């Protein structure tokens, strides 16, 4: 997948985009904007239903990192990044909340990161 700047992607020398690893290394795009995907992948809901948090994270991240990381590398990163419980607590039959305070800083950002 390629990533482009948010401000003036058509005028950029990198109008074809850069890889995920290049975007992370550079931080800001040449147009001083953030890097965003040049196109958004489609993920079928059935592909991420009834799976563990780790497998869902890997499935969702795979299209963004293709060509930069192997499946084994991504699996290792996901396992080490989310090495704490992320429980789903049911309030009623089909109503649940995801507890986002079990990470190392006890804040939602541990899951978002």
Secondary structure, DSSP 8 states (H G I E B T S, - for coil): --EEESS-TTTSTTTT-B-HHHHHHH-S-TTSS-EEESS-----GGGSTT--HHHHHHHHHHHHHTTTS-HHHHHHHHHHHT-S---EEEEETTEEEE----STTSSTHHHH-
